[in-house]
């Protein structure tokens, strides 16, 4: 019995052992551990999940192209300014602009309104009331960094048709700048001015409210472009497909008024509705507000109603504060244009007794010591830095650029 019991016990142990071995083998039957790992990694449910994650990762959008731009108002050269620039063999205006030269040169595109013909020997050099600036004035504007010069303003016809043609010839002989607002013939008038920088094409158009009552000859209506809605609309339709952004120079408004009038506002809305991106205003000889214009069709345009004087010898305190519009144009890969960093840098025209020391300063560099020596103190309100700062705040508001 003892032997039988021992035999039965041994058989039971053997059966249990065999069952254990068989169970373990069934759990991994036909596969090694390596094969299992491979199967898990290539599982039909996990593979697409990895691919989907890769496909939905956002693609980095290409950086937009950028162009920086500045614009100033009237380069208004009175007799005393011209006299101050006289040298032994001509004229040199560059020292007058030295304090703003860096701002001008640093911009990709710089615009100025040259408030007089540059007729050379065709007419005598003169200031108010019938202006004709020395051609060195045009030369020096380019040398200090301006590359877009507007000639359409109320003094364009001051010396007649011959002076206009001489001005056109002067600019045609230069390949370092673009002039708009005076045209030598119909072909010249219909040739659009487009400036390309950093892959962005900016078109420029220009108009003036009039020419001080001096008629444009009927046989040469192309000489000076006047503000006419039908003409403006046709011009915009002709140029809009040729450029990425469109800037329009408007010589408009009422002299010495610190606020735009209804006509300016209506014209600004009209330009905006036609797709204009930038409106550069001048003529009132004082600064006027800047604003974003929005039309009912969704278009937006940045407008400075008046940039005032760039330089002059006027004798009203408010005329001594001009403006330099400053902004960045961005072009995105889809062609969309955006204006950023928009604002106006106040500029002070300084001059002293005897018509000496004509200089243009950014307001942030102007000092009370200079203000005390300003000639206008003897003629009008006292010139002070505080006065100009308050005027800038009142007129420009959020668009006042206060520091570099």
VMD Tcl script that draws the C-alpha trace (Angstrom):
set ca {
  {0.00 0.00 0.00}
  {2.81 2.32 0.92}
  {4.46 1.65 -2.41}
  {1.13 2.21 -4.22}
  {0.53 5.48 -2.40}
  {4.04 6.64 -3.17}
  {3.53 5.73 -6.84}
  {0.22 7.58 -7.00}
  {1.75 10.66 -5.39}
  {4.62 10.66 -7.88}
  {2.18 10.36 -10.78}
  {0.13 13.27 -9.42}
  {3.23 15.46 -9.19}
  {4.16 14.52 -12.76}
  {0.68 15.41 -14.08}
  {0.74 18.79 -12.34}
  {4.18 19.58 -13.75}
  {3.14 18.61 -17.27}
  {0.02 20.80 -17.02}
  {2.08 23.82 -15.97}
  {4.54 23.38 -18.81}
  {1.75 22.99 -21.38}
  {-0.06 26.12 -20.15}
  {3.02 28.33 -20.44}
  {3.75 27.03 -23.89}
  {0.22 27.84 -25.09}
  {0.53 31.47 -24.03}
  {3.43 32.08 -26.44}
  {2.79 29.36 -28.96}
  {4.55 29.82 -32.29}
  {6.06 33.25 -31.42}
  {9.27 34.54 -29.87}
  {9.41 37.72 -27.72}
  {11.05 39.63 -30.60}
  {8.25 38.75 -32.98}
  {5.69 40.01 -30.49}
  {7.41 43.36 -30.23}
  {7.51 43.71 -33.98}
  {3.82 42.85 -34.24}
  {2.93 45.48 -31.68}
  {4.92 48.14 -33.49}
  {3.33 47.35 -36.83}
  {-0.18 46.87 -35.48}
  {-2.79 47.97 -38.06}
  {-4.39 50.35 -35.56}
  {-1.21 52.08 -34.37}
  {0.45 52.82 -37.74}
  {-2.14 55.28 -39.13}
  {-2.23 57.08 -35.79}
  {1.46 57.89 -36.14}
  {1.03 59.04 -39.74}
  {-1.99 61.18 -38.86}
  {0.02 62.95 -36.18}
  {2.77 63.70 -38.67}
  {0.32 64.98 -41.29}
  {-1.48 67.37 -38.93}
  {1.64 69.14 -37.70}
  {1.29 72.85 -38.72}
  {3.52 74.00 -41.55}
  {5.57 77.13 -40.86}
  {4.20 80.03 -42.92}
  {6.83 81.87 -45.02}
  {7.80 85.25 -43.63}
  {6.13 88.25 -45.34}
  {8.12 90.71 -47.41}
  {8.49 94.15 -45.80}
  {9.06 97.72 -46.97}
  {9.55 100.68 -44.66}
  {8.28 104.02 -45.87}
  {8.35 107.66 -44.78}
  {6.70 110.75 -46.29}
  {6.96 114.47 -45.56}
  {4.97 117.50 -46.69}
  {5.88 120.73 -48.43}
  {9.47 121.54 -49.28}
  {8.55 125.22 -49.42}
  {11.60 127.27 -50.34}
  {10.96 130.94 -49.67}
  {13.47 133.60 -50.76}
  {15.16 133.60 -47.37}
  {15.61 129.81 -47.43}
  {17.09 130.00 -50.92}
  {19.40 132.82 -49.84}
  {20.59 130.80 -46.85}
  {21.53 127.93 -49.17}
  {23.53 130.11 -51.57}
  {27.15 129.17 -52.09}
  {29.92 130.63 -54.23}
  {28.95 128.49 -57.21}
  {25.33 127.51 -56.66}
  {23.20 126.27 -53.78}
  {23.55 123.66 -51.06}
  {20.42 122.75 -49.09}
  {21.74 119.55 -47.53}
  {22.86 121.05 -44.17}
  {19.27 122.15 -43.54}
  {18.12 118.52 -43.49}
  {21.10 116.96 -41.72}
  {19.23 116.28 -38.47}
  {16.57 114.18 -40.22}
  {18.80 112.64 -42.86}
  {19.23 109.37 -40.98}
  {15.46 108.92 -40.74}
  {15.10 109.52 -44.48}
  {18.00 107.34 -45.57}
  {16.97 104.45 -43.33}
  {13.57 104.09 -45.06}
  {13.21 101.82 -48.09}
  {11.00 104.43 -49.76}
  {10.94 108.16 -48.94}
  {8.40 110.65 -50.37}
  {8.44 114.48 -50.42}
  {6.26 117.18 -51.98}
  {8.50 119.66 -53.83}
  {6.34 122.80 -53.64}
  {7.65 124.56 -56.77}
  {8.93 123.93 -60.27}
  {12.65 123.31 -60.80}
  {12.94 125.26 -64.02}
  {16.66 125.95 -64.15}
  {17.53 128.68 -66.64}
  {13.98 128.83 -68.03}
  {12.82 131.12 -65.21}
  {14.34 133.16 -62.41}
  {14.77 131.47 -59.06}
  {12.18 132.88 -56.67}
  {10.03 132.28 -53.63}
  {6.59 133.61 -52.68}
  {4.28 134.30 -54.41}
  {5.46 132.72 -57.70}
  {7.89 129.99 -56.75}
  {10.73 128.49 -58.73}
  {13.30 126.52 -56.73}
  {16.92 126.02 -57.81}
  {17.49 122.65 -59.43}
  {20.06 121.99 -56.70}
  {17.04 121.69 -54.39}
  {15.88 118.63 -56.30}
  {19.39 117.23 -56.40}
  {19.79 117.64 -52.65}
  {16.43 116.05 -51.83}
  {17.62 112.92 -53.61}
  {21.06 113.04 -52.02}
  {19.59 113.07 -48.50}
  {17.50 109.99 -49.29}
  {14.24 110.91 -51.03}
  {13.42 108.72 -54.00}
  {9.78 109.67 -54.75}
  {9.24 113.38 -55.45}
  {5.80 114.87 -56.02}
  {5.47 118.01 -58.17}
  {1.66 118.34 -58.38}
  {0.60 121.23 -56.16}
  {-0.91 124.71 -56.35}
  {2.46 126.26 -57.34}
  {3.11 123.86 -60.25}
  {2.17 126.45 -62.89}
  {3.77 129.47 -61.18}
  {6.24 129.98 -64.03}
  {4.13 128.60 -66.86}
  {4.28 125.66 -69.23}
  {7.96 126.09 -70.12}
  {8.95 125.81 -66.48}
  {6.90 122.63 -66.12}
  {8.62 121.10 -69.16}
  {12.04 122.12 -67.81}
  {11.18 120.44 -64.49}
  {10.12 117.27 -66.30}
  {13.40 117.27 -68.23}
  {15.39 117.76 -65.03}
  {13.89 114.64 -63.46}
  {14.09 112.61 -66.66}
  {17.85 113.07 -66.64}
  {18.10 111.41 -63.24}
  {17.89 107.65 -62.73}
  {18.04 107.73 -58.94}
  {14.48 108.87 -58.24}
  {10.87 108.84 -59.41}
  {8.95 112.07 -60.07}
  {5.18 112.23 -60.29}
  {2.72 115.09 -60.74}
  {4.21 116.80 -63.84}
  {4.15 115.22 -67.28}
  {5.71 116.10 -70.63}
  {3.16 114.47 -72.93}
  {0.24 112.04 -73.02}
  {2.51 108.98 -73.00}
  {4.32 110.31 -69.94}
  {1.00 110.99 -68.20}
  {-0.22 107.45 -68.91}
  {3.01 105.84 -67.70}
  {2.37 104.74 -64.13}
  {4.98 105.32 -61.45}
  {5.67 102.04 -59.65}
  {8.49 101.56 -57.17}
  {9.61 98.02 -56.36}
  {11.52 97.29 -53.15}
  {12.05 93.97 -51.37}
  {9.68 92.18 -53.72}
  {6.82 94.64 -53.16}
  {5.50 96.87 -55.95}
  {4.04 100.18 -54.75}
  {2.18 102.35 -57.22}
  {2.03 106.13 -56.81}
  {-0.59 108.56 -58.11}
  {-0.77 112.32 -57.52}
  {-3.38 115.09 -57.72}
  {-3.80 118.75 -56.73}
  {-6.94 120.79 -56.06}
  {-5.73 123.55 -58.42}
  {-2.87 125.74 -59.66}
  {-3.54 129.12 -58.01}
  {-5.85 130.24 -60.79}
  {-3.21 129.83 -63.48}
  {-4.90 127.73 -66.16}
  {-3.35 124.62 -67.58}
  {-3.14 125.17 -71.38}
  {-6.00 123.47 -73.20}
  {-3.62 121.90 -75.72}
  {-1.57 120.30 -72.91}
  {-4.11 119.09 -70.30}
  {-1.71 116.35 -69.23}
  {0.79 118.77 -67.61}
  {-0.62 118.71 -64.05}
  {-3.13 116.15 -62.72}
  {-6.07 117.87 -61.03}
  {-8.43 116.27 -58.53}
  {-11.21 114.81 -60.65}
  {-13.08 111.70 -59.50}
  {-13.56 110.28 -62.98}
  {-9.87 110.70 -63.79}
  {-8.80 109.26 -60.43}
  {-11.06 106.23 -60.85}
  {-9.70 105.55 -64.35}
  {-6.11 105.89 -63.12}
  {-6.68 103.49 -60.23}
  {-8.33 100.94 -62.50}
  {-5.33 101.19 -64.81}
  {-2.65 100.77 -62.16}
  {-4.20 98.45 -59.58}
  {-3.28 95.19 -61.35}
  {0.30 96.33 -61.82}
  {1.18 96.87 -58.16}
  {0.77 95.23 -54.77}
  {-0.08 98.42 -52.88}
  {-1.23 101.88 -53.96}
  {-0.31 105.28 -52.47}
  {-2.02 108.51 -53.56}
  {-0.62 112.00 -53.00}
  {-3.35 114.60 -52.41}
  {-2.67 118.34 -52.40}
  {-5.90 119.49 -50.75}
  {-7.52 121.17 -47.76}
  {-7.55 124.70 -46.36}
  {-4.38 126.55 -45.39}
  {-3.58 126.85 -41.66}
  {-6.57 124.73 -40.57}
  {-5.57 122.10 -38.01}
  {-8.45 119.81 -38.92}
  {-9.47 118.31 -42.24}
  {-12.66 119.53 -43.90}
  {-15.61 117.62 -45.31}
  {-14.22 117.61 -48.84}
  {-11.02 115.92 -47.68}
  {-12.97 113.31 -45.73}
  {-15.27 112.59 -48.66}
  {-12.34 112.23 -51.06}
  {-10.48 109.98 -48.60}
  {-13.49 107.67 -48.39}
  {-13.76 107.69 -52.18}
  {-10.09 106.70 -52.57}
  {-10.45 104.00 -49.94}
  {-13.48 102.52 -51.66}
  {-11.40 102.16 -54.84}
  {-8.73 100.12 -53.04}
  {-6.10 102.76 -52.21}
  {-3.89 101.66 -49.31}
  {-2.20 104.93 -48.38}
  {-3.24 108.60 -48.68}
  {-0.51 111.24 -48.30}
  {-2.00 114.69 -47.71}
  {-0.34 118.12 -47.87}
  {-1.00 121.82 -48.65}
  {-2.46 123.34 -45.41}
  {1.09 124.17 -44.14}
  {0.17 122.73 -40.73}
  {-0.31 119.18 -39.53}
  {-3.74 117.61 -39.59}
  {-4.93 114.31 -38.10}
  {-4.03 110.82 -39.23}
  {-6.75 108.18 -39.41}
  {-7.71 104.77 -40.67}
  {-10.38 105.13 -43.35}
  {-12.84 102.26 -43.80}
  {-15.23 101.97 -46.72}
  {-18.51 100.08 -46.88}
  {-16.96 97.45 -49.16}
  {-14.44 96.52 -46.47}
  {-11.40 98.35 -47.85}
  {-9.09 100.14 -45.41}
  {-6.60 102.95 -46.06}
  {-4.21 104.81 -43.78}
  {-4.52 108.57 -44.30}
  {-2.59 111.58 -43.03}
  {-4.74 114.55 -43.99}
  {-1.80 116.98 -43.87}
  {1.89 116.55 -43.16}
  {2.37 120.33 -43.03}
  {5.65 121.90 -44.10}
  {8.91 120.03 -44.38}
  {10.77 123.33 -44.41}
  {9.69 126.93 -44.97}
  {10.18 130.49 -43.83}
  {6.60 131.10 -42.77}
  {6.02 133.12 -39.63}
  {3.19 131.36 -37.80}
  {4.14 129.09 -34.93}
  {1.88 126.25 -36.10}
  {3.55 126.23 -39.53}
  {6.86 125.38 -37.87}
  {5.55 121.94 -36.87}
  {5.41 119.47 -39.74}
  {5.14 115.71 -39.83}
  {6.96 112.66 -41.16}
  {4.60 109.78 -41.79}
  {6.28 106.47 -40.98}
  {5.03 102.92 -41.53}
  {5.83 99.41 -42.68}
  {4.15 97.67 -45.60}
  {3.96 93.89 -45.40}
  {3.15 91.54 -48.24}
  {2.16 87.99 -47.30}
  {2.65 84.94 -49.57}
  {-1.05 85.01 -50.49}
  {-0.65 88.60 -51.78}
  {-2.37 90.23 -48.82}
  {-1.01 93.68 -47.90}
  {-0.85 94.94 -44.32}
  {0.24 98.33 -42.96}
  {1.88 98.23 -39.54}
  {3.81 100.55 -37.21}
  {1.91 103.49 -38.69}
  {2.33 106.95 -37.20}
  {3.71 110.45 -37.60}
  {7.02 111.85 -36.32}
  {6.60 115.60 -35.58}
  {9.28 117.76 -37.23}
  {10.30 121.30 -36.26}
  {11.52 123.86 -38.77}
  {14.02 126.11 -36.98}
  {15.49 129.40 -38.15}
  {16.86 132.50 -36.47}
  {17.05 136.25 -36.93}
  {18.46 137.33 -40.25}
  {17.19 134.21 -41.99}
  {20.03 132.12 -40.57}
  {20.47 128.54 -39.40}
  {17.55 126.92 -41.23}
  {17.31 123.39 -39.89}
  {14.74 120.60 -39.60}
  {14.69 118.63 -36.33}
  {12.67 115.68 -35.10}
  {10.65 117.05 -32.18}
  {12.34 114.55 -29.87}
  {15.69 116.27 -30.60}
  {14.43 119.84 -30.36}
  {15.42 121.80 -27.23}
  {14.19 124.81 -25.29}
  {17.53 126.48 -25.94}
  {16.90 126.28 -29.69}
  {13.29 127.38 -29.21}
  {14.41 130.57 -27.45}
  {16.40 131.56 -30.53}
  {13.58 130.88 -33.02}
  {12.77 133.84 -35.24}
  {9.01 133.22 -35.01}
  {9.05 134.24 -31.34}
  {9.07 137.85 -32.56}
  {6.10 137.30 -34.86}
  {3.61 134.90 -33.30}
  {3.00 132.67 -30.31}
  {6.05 131.78 -28.29}
  {7.91 128.78 -29.64}
  {8.55 126.13 -26.97}
  {9.04 122.39 -26.91}
  {6.01 122.12 -24.64}
  {3.82 123.97 -27.16}
  {4.85 121.64 -30.00}
  {4.33 118.57 -27.83}
  {0.83 119.68 -26.91}
  {0.03 120.43 -30.56}
  {1.30 116.98 -31.54}
  {-0.84 115.35 -28.87}
  {-3.94 117.33 -29.81}
  {-3.67 116.70 -33.56}
  {-1.95 113.34 -33.91}
  {-3.13 111.59 -30.75}
  {-2.40 107.85 -30.85}
  {-0.44 108.26 -34.09}
  {2.18 110.57 -32.53}
  {5.56 108.81 -32.63}
  {7.27 110.28 -29.58}
  {10.74 108.72 -29.69}
  {13.14 106.82 -31.94}
}
mol new
graphics top color blue
foreach p $ca { graphics top sphere $p radius 0.5 }
foreach p [lrange $ca 0 end-1] q [lrange $ca 1 end] { graphics top cylinder $p $q radius 0.2 }
display resetview
